[in-house]
Amino acid sequence: MKPNAFGPQTRGAPRAHRSTLIPILGVCVMLAGLSAATQYFAYTFEYHASLGWHIGFVYPPWTILQWLGKWGSYYPDQFLNAGNVGVMTTAAGLLCLLGIKNTMAQSAKNNLFPHGSARWADRKDIEAAGLMPTRISLFQRILGKPAPLSAGVYVGAWEDKKGRTYYLRHNGPEHVLCYAPTRSGKGVGLIVPTLLSWPDSAVITDLKGELWALTSGWRQRQANNKVLRFEPAAPSGGVHWNPLEEIRLGTEHEVGDVQNLATLIVDPDGKGLETHWQKSGQALLVGVILHALYEARAKLSAVPSLYDIDMLFSNPDRGVKELWLEMNQTKPDRGINYRLIASGGRDMIDRPVDERGSVLSTVKSYLSLYRDPVVRENISDSHFRIRDLMHHDNPVSLYIVTSPDDKSRLRPLVRIMMNMIVRLLAGKMHFESGRPKAHYKHRLLAMLDEFPSMGKLEILHESLAYLAGYGIKCYLVCQDISQLKAESTGYGPDESITSNCHIQTAFPPNRVETAEHLSKLAGETTVTKEQVSKGSKHSSRITTMHEIQRSLLTVDECLRMPGPIKSFKDGQDVIEKPGDMIVYAAGFPAIYGKQPLYFQEPIFQARAEIPAPAQSDRLI
């Protein structure tokens, strides 16, 4: 590529055009020379008159060669004169061709996009990005080729110049990230349509239970899904789930599983084990949880829950010192990792009394959530296993429902569940014939609305780059990029969430930081500015054109993107008209689109009206 070619728009096409144009013109010049010689020779002998044809008859260019073979020895001077005419014509044409080539070479140095080549995507770009089916030709329709159908998650809509709206869907393994402020229409525009069309398994964070009410009926009755509602603070209607039943006891994974669980318990916000008390509490919990699991297995009793672990520390009928002695005396017949339990008990016995009390109080404070009778009941046993999400005979849809009042206190339990989903479903990859082989029955869509509110999920941050290879597609929704990059509650300024999401969509932002990010994603473009100047009183106006750089979407324009038009009916705001949005697909121009609305589509409206089941399904 030439040094003056900038941006992907200039790749290939200009070079291909120049390489074919010059040879074609060269052939035309040679034919013009032959034609001039032929016509001159015919004119000299009035050959056309002898044949009875009119004067304007034009012979094929190569006729002079045929005549030369027949009469070259009879009329050498005439053929020499005709040849001179042909050579002069060819020389003149070659000089013109040389001038054209120099002009083209000179113009090639003038780039059309010296300051940037960003532009808004057209239909071909959107089709190439895989967000819209490719149109079939009339000939293909005549042959009976069926029109391609859209599939995948909804990422937005696009309106063409004729005002027709097309839905944008992404069905690849890559992840999707959406920036959507509160009440911007992300639920009715993206989340609900996706859940009313995605046929495979899904895990959904559902604040207030709205998504369960609108989508679980269709998913159960028509998408053949087993729908599970896990609502830890609800007394009835949902499924139970005990995290300790997910520990792979008796395998090489048991210690790792217990350590991960203990870390999540003492780090409920994802800030890391910052204090000595947290680190000591984590080590203590590992030994106690493993001890409880070994004891339950030896006595053939039910798997203990986190409430039972808390009761080991707070049992009113037995002092906690007896627990340390019991752990310290663990025998090899209990399990292969009995020494870890014994060392945990020994460690607590050897600590000073004050330090021992501080470690114990720290651990008990993190287990206080599970003393709630409702929560205790919902984690006492399990009606499903995490593995069922991708390996059950039917697709499984798990709704994690938390009311706004309980969201903060239930965060530790939700974090434990999300962590185990990633670790247990993305643990091993199978290969066959030198290529990865799907080891699951159903793909899994992780529809995580307001996912930064769960705190920093380190496992999600680290594994997002390879989750797609395990059949897990993440659809992450946050309010703005500041929420994502927050140092204390988010993933920090060096987060890798955005770099691992192939599709980024954005509703009109409320924060300048988000608008700046979207403006940079759209890129820089080159525009022409006209400047008119006037010298003296009687001189003419002088118009000059300047190429300048500007953002395809400035920060100000981004902040002023039209949002949805709403009206207030029946005590709530209702979207009457959709607003604008932007869709970014890696490697393609940005798409300036429209917000889709599920209730404006009769099919989605009918699916949303299917009532949700009164009771959650159970797999165990």
C-alpha positions as CSV (number, residue, x, y, z in Angstrom):
1,M,0.0,0.0,0.0
2,K,1.2,3.5,-0.8
3,P,2.3,5.7,2.1
4,N,-0.4,8.2,1.4
5,A,-3.3,5.7,1.7
6,F,-4.9,6.0,5.1
7,G,-7.7,4.0,6.6
8,P,-9.4,0.8,5.6
9,Q,-11.5,2.6,3.0
10,T,-8.5,3.0,0.7
11,R,-7.3,-0.6,0.8
12,G,-7.3,-2.4,-2.5
13,A,-9.9,-0.7,-4.6
14,P,-7.8,2.4,-5.9
15,R,-4.8,0.2,-6.8
16,A,-7.0,-2.3,-8.7
17,H,-8.6,0.6,-10.7
18,R,-5.2,2.1,-11.7
19,S,-3.6,-1.3,-12.6
20,T,-6.3,-2.1,-15.2
21,L,-7.0,1.3,-16.6
22,I,-3.5,2.0,-18.1
23,P,-3.3,-1.4,-20.0
24,I,-6.8,-0.9,-21.4
25,L,-5.9,2.6,-22.7
26,G,-2.7,1.2,-24.2
27,V,-4.6,-1.4,-26.2
28,C,-7.0,1.3,-27.4
29,V,-4.1,3.5,-28.6
30,M,-2.6,0.6,-30.6
31,L,-6.0,-0.1,-32.2
32,A,-6.3,3.6,-33.0
33,G,-3.0,3.6,-34.8
34,L,-3.9,0.6,-36.9
35,S,-7.3,2.1,-37.6
36,A,-5.7,5.4,-38.8
37,A,-3.4,3.5,-41.1
38,T,-6.2,1.5,-42.5
39,Q,-8.5,4.4,-43.1
40,Y,-5.7,6.5,-44.7
41,F,-4.8,3.7,-47.1
42,A,-8.5,3.2,-48.1
43,Y,-8.8,6.9,-48.6
44,T,-5.7,7.0,-50.9
45,F,-7.1,4.3,-53.2
46,E,-10.7,5.2,-52.8
47,Y,-11.2,1.6,-52.0
48,H,-14.6,2.1,-50.6
49,A,-15.7,3.7,-53.9
50,S,-14.5,0.7,-55.9
51,L,-16.7,-1.5,-53.8
52,G,-19.7,0.7,-54.2
53,W,-19.8,1.8,-50.6
54,H,-20.3,5.3,-49.2
55,I,-17.4,7.5,-48.3
56,G,-18.0,7.2,-44.5
57,F,-17.3,3.4,-44.4
58,V,-15.0,2.5,-41.5
59,Y,-12.9,-0.7,-41.9
60,P,-11.8,-2.9,-39.0
61,P,-8.4,-1.7,-37.6
62,W,-6.5,-4.8,-38.6
63,T,-7.6,-4.6,-42.3
64,I,-4.4,-2.8,-43.2
65,L,-2.5,-6.0,-42.3
66,Q,-4.6,-8.1,-44.6
67,W,-4.0,-5.6,-47.5
68,L,-0.3,-5.5,-46.8
69,G,-0.1,-9.3,-47.2
70,K,-1.9,-9.1,-50.6
71,W,-0.5,-6.0,-52.2
72,G,2.5,-4.9,-50.2
73,S,4.9,-5.5,-53.0
74,Y,2.8,-3.6,-55.5
75,Y,2.3,-0.4,-53.6
76,P,5.2,0.0,-51.1
77,D,5.1,3.8,-51.0
78,Q,1.4,4.0,-50.3
79,F,1.8,1.4,-47.5
80,L,4.8,3.4,-46.1
81,N,2.7,6.6,-46.0
82,A,-0.2,4.7,-44.3
83,G,2.3,3.3,-41.7
84,N,3.6,6.8,-41.0
85,V,0.1,8.0,-40.3
86,G,-0.5,5.0,-38.0
87,V,2.8,5.6,-36.1
88,M,2.1,9.3,-35.7
89,T,-1.4,8.5,-34.3
90,T,0.0,5.9,-32.0
91,A,2.7,8.3,-30.8
92,A,0.2,11.0,-30.1
93,G,-2.0,8.5,-28.2
94,L,1.0,7.3,-26.1
95,L,1.9,10.9,-25.2
96,C,-1.7,11.4,-24.0
97,L,-1.5,8.2,-22.1
98,L,1.7,9.2,-20.4
99,G,0.0,12.5,-19.4
100,I,-2.9,10.6,-18.0
101,K,-0.7,8.3,-16.0
102,N,1.3,11.3,-14.6
103,T,-1.9,13.0,-13.7
104,M,-3.2,9.9,-11.9
105,A,0.1,9.5,-10.1
106,Q,0.0,13.1,-9.0
107,S,-3.6,12.9,-7.9
108,A,-2.9,9.7,-5.9
109,K,-0.8,11.8,-3.5
110,N,-4.0,13.8,-2.6
111,N,-5.7,11.6,0.0
112,L,-9.5,12.0,0.4
113,F,-9.3,11.5,4.2
114,P,-6.1,13.3,5.4
115,H,-7.6,14.0,8.9
116,G,-9.6,10.8,9.4
117,S,-11.9,8.5,7.4
118,A,-14.7,7.7,10.0
119,R,-18.2,7.5,8.6
120,W,-21.6,6.1,9.6
121,A,-22.3,2.6,8.5
122,D,-24.6,1.8,5.5
123,R,-26.5,-1.3,4.8
124,K,-23.6,-3.1,3.3
125,D,-21.5,-2.4,6.4
126,I,-24.2,-3.7,8.7
127,E,-24.7,-6.9,6.7
128,A,-20.9,-7.4,6.7
129,A,-20.9,-7.1,10.4
130,G,-23.4,-9.9,10.7
131,L,-26.1,-7.7,12.3
132,M,-28.6,-8.0,9.5
133,P,-29.2,-10.7,6.9
134,T,-27.7,-10.2,3.5
135,R,-30.2,-9.4,0.8
136,I,-30.7,-12.0,-1.9
137,S,-30.8,-11.0,-5.6
138,L,-33.9,-11.3,-7.9
139,F,-32.1,-14.2,-9.7
140,Q,-31.7,-16.1,-6.4
141,R,-35.4,-15.5,-5.6
142,I,-36.3,-16.9,-9.0
143,L,-34.2,-20.0,-8.2
144,G,-36.2,-20.4,-5.0
145,K,-33.5,-19.5,-2.5
146,P,-35.1,-18.7,0.8
147,A,-34.6,-15.4,2.4
148,P,-32.1,-15.5,5.3
149,L,-33.5,-15.2,8.8
150,S,-32.1,-13.1,11.7
151,A,-31.1,-14.9,14.9
152,G,-29.3,-14.0,18.1
153,V,-29.6,-11.3,20.7
154,Y,-31.0,-7.9,19.9
155,V,-28.5,-5.0,19.9
156,G,-30.6,-2.2,18.3
157,A,-32.4,-1.2,15.2
158,W,-31.4,0.8,12.0
159,E,-33.5,3.1,9.9
160,D,-32.7,3.4,6.2
161,K,-33.2,6.5,4.0
162,K,-36.7,5.4,3.1
163,G,-37.7,5.3,6.8
164,R,-37.9,1.5,7.0
165,T,-36.7,0.0,10.3
166,Y,-34.6,-3.1,10.5
167,Y,-33.7,-5.0,13.7
168,L,-30.0,-5.6,14.4
169,R,-29.2,-9.0,16.0
170,H,-25.9,-10.6,16.8
171,N,-25.6,-14.4,16.9
172,G,-21.9,-14.9,17.2
173,P,-20.1,-16.2,20.2
174,E,-18.7,-12.7,21.1
175,H,-20.0,-10.7,24.0
176,V,-22.1,-7.6,24.1
177,L,-21.8,-4.5,26.3
178,C,-24.6,-1.9,26.6
179,Y,-24.4,1.6,28.1
180,A,-27.9,2.6,29.2
181,P,-28.9,5.1,31.9
182,T,-31.8,4.4,34.2
183,R,-35.3,4.5,32.5
184,S,-33.7,4.8,29.0
185,G,-35.6,1.9,27.5
186,K,-33.0,-0.8,27.6
187,G,-35.4,-3.4,29.0
188,V,-38.2,-2.9,26.5
189,G,-35.8,-2.3,23.6
190,L,-33.0,-4.9,24.1
191,I,-33.4,-7.2,27.1
192,V,-37.1,-8.3,26.7
193,P,-36.9,-8.9,22.9
194,T,-33.8,-11.0,23.4
195,L,-35.4,-13.1,26.1
196,L,-38.5,-13.5,24.0
197,S,-36.5,-14.9,21.1
198,W,-33.4,-16.6,22.5
199,P,-34.1,-20.4,22.4
200,D,-31.1,-21.7,24.4
201,S,-30.3,-21.6,28.1
202,A,-30.0,-18.3,30.0
203,V,-29.0,-16.9,33.3
204,I,-30.7,-13.6,34.0
205,T,-30.3,-11.0,36.8
206,D,-33.8,-9.7,37.3
207,L,-34.3,-6.7,39.5
208,K,-37.9,-6.6,40.8
209,G,-38.9,-9.7,38.8
210,E,-40.1,-7.8,35.7
211,L,-38.3,-10.0,33.3
212,W,-39.7,-13.2,34.9
213,A,-43.2,-11.8,34.5
214,L,-42.8,-10.8,30.8
215,T,-40.6,-13.6,29.4
216,S,-40.7,-16.8,31.5
217,G,-44.1,-17.8,30.2
218,W,-43.0,-17.9,26.6
219,R,-39.7,-19.5,27.5
220,Q,-41.4,-22.3,29.3
221,R,-44.3,-23.0,27.0
222,Q,-42.9,-22.3,23.5
223,A,-39.1,-22.3,23.8
224,N,-39.2,-25.6,25.8
225,N,-37.1,-24.2,28.6
226,K,-37.1,-25.2,32.2
227,V,-37.6,-21.9,34.0
228,L,-36.1,-21.5,37.5
229,R,-36.8,-18.5,39.7
230,F,-34.2,-18.1,42.4
231,E,-35.4,-15.4,44.8
232,P,-33.5,-15.8,48.1
233,A,-35.7,-13.3,50.0
234,A,-39.0,-14.8,48.9
235,P,-40.7,-17.3,51.2
236,S,-42.3,-19.4,48.4
237,G,-42.5,-20.0,44.7
238,G,-38.8,-20.2,43.9
239,V,-36.1,-22.9,43.7
240,H,-33.6,-23.6,46.5
241,W,-29.9,-23.6,45.9
242,N,-27.2,-24.7,48.3
243,P,-23.7,-23.5,47.2
244,L,-22.0,-26.2,49.3
245,E,-23.6,-28.9,47.2
246,E,-21.6,-27.6,44.2
247,I,-18.3,-28.5,46.0
248,R,-16.7,-31.3,44.1
249,L,-16.0,-33.4,47.2
250,G,-13.6,-36.3,46.8
251,T,-11.9,-34.9,43.7
252,E,-8.8,-32.9,43.1
253,H,-11.0,-29.8,42.9
254,E,-12.4,-29.9,46.4
255,V,-9.8,-27.6,48.1
256,G,-9.9,-25.1,45.2
257,D,-13.7,-25.0,45.3
258,V,-13.8,-24.5,49.0
259,Q,-11.1,-21.8,48.9
260,N,-13.0,-19.9,46.2
261,L,-16.2,-20.1,48.2
262,A,-14.5,-18.9,51.4
263,T,-12.9,-16.0,49.5
264,L,-16.3,-14.9,48.2
265,I,-17.8,-15.0,51.6
266,V,-15.2,-12.8,53.3
267,D,-15.0,-10.4,50.2
268,P,-18.6,-9.6,49.5
269,D,-17.8,-6.5,47.5
270,G,-15.0,-7.8,45.3
271,K,-12.4,-5.4,46.7
272,G,-9.9,-8.2,47.6
273,L,-8.7,-9.5,50.9
274,E,-7.4,-6.2,52.2
275,T,-7.0,-6.8,55.9
276,H,-5.4,-9.4,58.1
277,W,-8.7,-10.3,59.6
278,Q,-10.2,-11.1,56.1
279,K,-7.2,-13.3,55.2
280,S,-7.3,-15.1,58.5
281,G,-11.1,-15.5,58.3
282,Q,-10.7,-17.0,54.8
283,A,-8.2,-19.6,56.0
284,L,-10.4,-20.5,58.9
285,L,-13.5,-20.9,56.7
286,V,-11.7,-23.2,54.4
287,G,-10.9,-25.6,57.2
288,V,-14.4,-25.3,58.8
289,I,-16.3,-25.8,55.6
290,L,-14.2,-28.8,54.6
291,H,-14.6,-30.2,58.1
292,A,-18.4,-29.9,57.9
293,L,-18.5,-31.6,54.5
294,Y,-16.3,-34.5,55.7
295,E,-18.5,-35.0,58.8
296,A,-21.7,-35.0,56.8
297,R,-20.3,-37.5,54.4
298,A,-19.1,-39.8,57.2
299,K,-22.4,-39.7,59.0
300,L,-24.4,-40.0,55.7
301,S,-26.3,-36.8,56.6
302,A,-27.5,-34.0,54.3
303,V,-24.9,-31.6,52.9
304,P,-24.6,-28.6,55.3
305,S,-25.6,-25.1,54.2
306,L,-23.9,-21.8,54.9
307,Y,-26.4,-21.4,57.8
308,D,-25.0,-24.7,59.3
309,I,-21.5,-23.3,59.0
310,D,-22.5,-20.2,60.9
311,M,-24.1,-22.4,63.6
312,L,-20.7,-24.1,64.1
313,F,-19.4,-20.8,65.2
314,S,-22.5,-19.7,67.1
315,N,-23.9,-22.9,68.6
316,P,-25.5,-22.0,71.9
317,D,-25.1,-25.6,73.2
318,R,-21.4,-26.0,72.6
319,G,-18.4,-23.7,73.0
320,V,-16.3,-22.8,70.0
321,K,-13.2,-24.2,71.6
322,E,-14.6,-27.7,71.2
323,L,-14.8,-27.0,67.4
324,W,-11.1,-26.2,67.3
325,L,-10.2,-29.3,69.2
326,E,-12.5,-31.5,67.0
327,M,-10.8,-30.1,63.8
328,N,-7.4,-30.6,65.3
329,Q,-8.1,-34.2,65.9
330,T,-9.4,-35.0,62.4
331,K,-8.3,-38.5,61.3
332,P,-7.1,-39.6,57.8
333,D,-10.3,-41.7,57.4
334,R,-12.3,-38.4,57.0
335,G,-10.7,-37.5,53.7
336,I,-7.6,-36.9,51.7
337,N,-7.3,-33.3,52.9
338,Y,-7.7,-34.0,56.6
339,R,-4.4,-32.2,57.4
340,L,-5.8,-29.0,56.1
341,I,-8.7,-29.3,58.6
342,A,-6.4,-30.2,61.5
343,S,-4.0,-27.3,60.7
344,G,-7.0,-24.9,60.7
345,G,-8.0,-26.1,64.2
346,R,-4.4,-25.9,65.4
347,D,-4.0,-22.4,64.0
348,M,-7.0,-21.1,66.0
349,I,-5.8,-22.9,69.2
350,D,-2.4,-21.3,69.0
351,R,-3.6,-17.7,68.4
352,P,-3.8,-15.3,71.3
353,V,-7.2,-15.0,72.8
354,D,-7.8,-11.4,71.5
355,E,-6.7,-12.3,68.0
356,R,-8.8,-15.5,68.0
357,G,-11.9,-13.5,69.0
358,S,-11.3,-10.9,66.3
359,V,-10.9,-13.5,63.6
360,L,-14.0,-15.3,64.8
361,S,-16.1,-12.2,64.9
362,T,-15.0,-11.2,61.4
363,V,-16.1,-14.6,60.0
364,K,-19.5,-14.5,61.9
365,S,-20.2,-11.0,60.5
366,Y,-19.9,-12.3,56.9
367,L,-22.2,-15.2,57.7
368,S,-25.0,-13.1,59.3
369,L,-27.0,-13.0,56.1
370,Y,-27.8,-16.7,56.3
371,R,-29.5,-16.4,59.7
372,D,-32.5,-14.9,58.0
373,P,-35.1,-17.7,58.1
374,V,-36.3,-17.1,54.6
375,V,-32.7,-17.1,53.1
376,R,-31.8,-20.0,55.3
377,E,-34.7,-22.1,53.8
378,N,-33.8,-21.1,50.3
379,I,-30.2,-22.3,50.6
380,S,-30.9,-25.4,52.8
381,D,-30.9,-27.7,49.7
382,S,-30.8,-27.6,45.9
383,H,-33.5,-28.0,43.3
384,F,-31.0,-27.8,40.5
385,R,-27.3,-27.9,39.8
386,I,-25.2,-25.3,38.1
387,R,-24.2,-27.9,35.5
388,D,-27.8,-28.2,34.5
389,L,-27.7,-24.8,32.8
390,M,-25.8,-26.2,29.8
391,H,-26.1,-30.0,30.2
392,H,-29.7,-30.7,31.0
393,D,-31.9,-32.4,28.4
394,N,-33.9,-29.1,28.0
395,P,-32.5,-25.6,27.9
396,V,-32.7,-24.0,31.4
397,S,-33.5,-20.4,32.2
398,L,-32.4,-19.2,35.6
399,Y,-33.8,-15.9,36.8
400,I,-31.9,-14.4,39.8
401,V,-34.5,-12.1,41.3
402,T,-33.7,-9.5,44.0
403,S,-35.9,-6.7,45.1
404,P,-34.4,-3.2,45.4
405,D,-34.7,-3.4,49.2
406,D,-32.7,-6.7,49.3
407,K,-30.2,-6.1,46.5
408,S,-27.4,-4.9,48.7
409,R,-27.7,-7.6,51.5
410,L,-28.2,-10.4,48.9
411,R,-25.2,-9.3,46.9
412,P,-22.8,-11.8,48.5
413,L,-25.0,-14.8,47.6
414,V,-25.5,-13.6,44.0
415,R,-21.8,-13.2,43.7
416,I,-21.2,-16.7,44.9
417,M,-23.7,-18.1,42.3
418,M,-22.2,-16.1,39.4
419,N,-18.7,-17.1,40.4
420,M,-19.7,-20.8,40.5
421,I,-21.5,-20.5,37.1
422,V,-18.3,-19.4,35.4
423,R,-15.9,-21.8,37.2
424,L,-18.0,-24.9,36.8
425,L,-19.2,-24.3,33.2
426,A,-15.9,-23.0,31.8
427,G,-13.5,-25.5,33.4
428,K,-12.4,-27.8,30.6
429,M,-12.4,-27.7,26.8
430,H,-12.5,-30.8,24.6
431,F,-10.8,-31.3,21.2
432,E,-11.5,-33.5,18.3
433,S,-9.6,-33.7,15.0
434,G,-7.5,-30.8,16.0
435,R,-10.4,-28.5,16.7
436,P,-12.4,-27.5,19.8
437,K,-15.5,-29.6,20.2
438,A,-18.7,-28.5,22.0
439,H,-19.0,-30.3,25.3
440,Y,-22.4,-28.8,26.1
441,K,-25.9,-29.4,25.0
442,H,-27.1,-25.8,25.0
443,R,-25.4,-22.4,24.7
444,L,-25.8,-20.1,27.7
445,L,-26.7,-16.4,27.5
446,A,-25.6,-14.5,30.6
447,M,-28.0,-11.5,30.6
448,L,-26.5,-9.4,33.4
449,D,-28.5,-6.2,33.9
450,E,-26.8,-3.6,36.1
451,F,-23.9,-6.1,36.5
452,P,-21.5,-3.5,38.2
453,S,-23.9,-3.4,41.1
454,M,-22.7,-7.0,42.0
455,G,-19.3,-5.5,42.8
456,K,-16.1,-6.5,41.1
457,L,-16.4,-10.1,39.9
458,E,-12.8,-11.0,39.4
459,I,-13.7,-14.3,37.8
460,L,-15.8,-12.5,35.1
461,H,-13.1,-9.9,34.6
462,E,-10.5,-12.6,34.0
463,S,-12.5,-15.1,32.1
464,L,-14.5,-12.9,29.7
465,A,-11.8,-13.3,27.1
466,Y,-12.3,-17.1,26.8
467,L,-15.9,-17.7,27.9
468,A,-17.1,-17.6,24.3
469,G,-15.0,-20.7,23.6
470,Y,-17.2,-22.6,26.2
471,G,-20.5,-21.6,24.7
472,I,-21.2,-18.8,27.1
473,K,-22.2,-15.5,25.6
474,C,-22.4,-12.5,28.0
475,Y,-24.8,-9.6,27.5
476,L,-23.6,-7.0,30.0
477,V,-25.6,-3.8,30.8
478,C,-24.4,-0.9,32.8
479,Q,-25.5,2.7,33.3
480,D,-22.4,4.4,32.1
481,I,-18.7,3.8,31.7
482,S,-17.9,5.6,34.9
483,Q,-19.8,2.9,36.8
484,L,-17.7,0.3,35.0
485,K,-14.3,2.0,35.5
486,A,-14.9,3.1,39.2
487,E,-11.8,2.3,41.3
488,S,-13.7,1.3,44.4
489,T,-16.9,-0.4,43.2
490,G,-16.1,-1.2,39.6
491,Y,-13.3,-2.8,37.6
492,G,-10.9,0.2,37.6
493,P,-9.5,2.4,34.8
494,D,-7.5,-0.6,33.4
495,E,-10.6,-2.8,33.0
496,S,-10.7,-5.3,30.2
497,I,-14.5,-5.6,29.9
498,T,-14.8,-3.2,27.0
499,S,-11.9,-4.8,25.1
500,N,-13.5,-8.2,25.3
501,C,-16.9,-7.1,24.0
502,H,-17.2,-7.3,20.2
503,I,-20.5,-5.3,20.2
504,Q,-21.0,-2.1,22.2
505,T,-24.3,-0.4,22.2
506,A,-25.3,2.9,23.8
507,F,-28.4,4.8,24.6
508,P,-28.2,8.6,25.0
509,P,-25.8,9.1,27.9
510,N,-26.1,11.3,30.9
511,R,-22.4,11.6,31.8
512,V,-19.7,13.4,29.9
513,E,-17.3,10.5,30.5
514,T,-19.5,8.1,28.6
515,A,-20.1,10.6,25.8
516,E,-16.3,11.1,25.4
517,H,-15.9,7.3,25.2
518,L,-18.6,7.0,22.5
519,S,-17.1,9.9,20.6
520,K,-13.7,8.2,20.5
521,L,-15.3,4.9,19.4
522,A,-17.0,6.7,16.4
523,G,-13.6,8.1,15.3
524,E,-12.4,11.2,13.4
525,T,-13.5,12.3,10.0
526,T,-12.4,14.9,7.3
527,V,-14.8,17.7,6.4
528,T,-14.4,20.6,3.9
529,K,-14.7,24.1,5.2
530,E,-15.4,27.0,2.8
531,Q,-13.8,30.3,3.5
532,V,-14.7,33.5,1.6
533,S,-12.4,36.5,1.6
534,K,-12.5,39.9,-0.1
535,G,-9.5,42.0,-0.6
536,S,-9.9,45.6,-1.8
537,K,-13.1,47.4,-2.4
538,H,-13.4,46.5,-6.0
539,S,-11.7,43.2,-6.0
540,S,-13.7,40.0,-6.5
541,R,-14.6,37.5,-3.7
542,I,-12.0,34.8,-3.2
543,T,-13.4,31.4,-2.1
544,T,-11.0,28.8,-0.6
545,M,-11.7,25.3,0.6
546,H,-10.0,23.9,3.7
547,E,-10.0,20.3,4.9
548,I,-10.3,20.1,8.6
549,Q,-10.7,17.3,11.2
550,R,-13.7,16.8,13.4
551,S,-15.2,13.9,15.4
552,L,-17.8,12.0,13.6
553,L,-19.9,12.3,16.7
554,T,-18.8,15.1,19.1
555,V,-19.3,14.9,22.8
556,D,-21.9,17.6,22.6
557,E,-23.8,15.8,19.9
558,C,-23.6,12.6,21.8
559,L,-25.1,14.2,24.9
560,R,-27.9,15.8,22.8
561,M,-28.9,12.5,21.1
562,P,-32.7,12.3,21.1
563,G,-34.0,10.0,23.7
564,P,-37.4,8.2,23.8
565,I,-40.5,10.3,24.0
566,K,-42.6,9.3,27.0
567,S,-46.0,10.0,28.5
568,F,-47.2,9.5,32.0
569,K,-50.1,6.9,32.1
570,D,-51.5,4.9,35.0
571,G,-48.9,6.1,37.4
572,Q,-45.9,5.2,35.2
573,D,-44.0,6.6,32.3
574,V,-44.7,4.9,28.9
575,I,-42.5,5.2,25.9
576,E,-44.5,6.6,23.0
577,K,-41.7,7.0,20.4
578,P,-38.2,5.4,20.4
579,G,-35.1,7.5,20.7
580,D,-31.8,7.2,18.9
581,M,-28.9,4.9,19.9
582,I,-25.4,3.9,18.6
583,V,-24.1,0.4,17.8
584,Y,-20.4,-0.3,17.5
585,A,-19.2,-3.6,16.0
586,A,-15.5,-4.1,16.1
587,G,-13.8,-3.5,12.7
588,F,-16.8,-1.8,11.1
589,P,-18.1,1.8,11.0
590,A,-20.4,2.9,13.8
591,I,-24.1,2.5,13.3
592,Y,-26.4,5.4,14.1
593,G,-29.6,3.5,14.9
594,K,-33.0,3.6,16.6
595,Q,-34.2,2.0,19.8
596,P,-36.4,-1.0,19.2
597,L,-39.6,-1.4,21.3
598,Y,-41.0,-4.9,21.9
599,F,-44.6,-3.8,22.5
600,Q,-44.8,-2.3,19.0
601,E,-44.3,-5.7,17.5
602,P,-47.4,-7.9,17.6
603,I,-45.3,-11.1,17.9
604,F,-43.4,-9.9,20.9
605,Q,-46.5,-8.4,22.5
606,A,-48.3,-11.8,22.2
607,R,-45.3,-13.6,23.7
608,A,-45.1,-11.2,26.6
609,E,-48.7,-11.7,27.4
610,I,-48.2,-15.4,28.1
611,P,-48.5,-15.6,31.9
612,A,-45.6,-16.5,34.0
613,P,-45.8,-19.9,35.8
614,A,-47.0,-19.7,39.4
615,Q,-44.3,-22.1,40.6
616,S,-40.8,-22.4,39.4
617,D,-39.7,-25.7,37.7
618,R,-37.5,-28.1,39.7
619,L,-34.8,-30.3,38.2
620,I,-34.0,-32.3,41.4
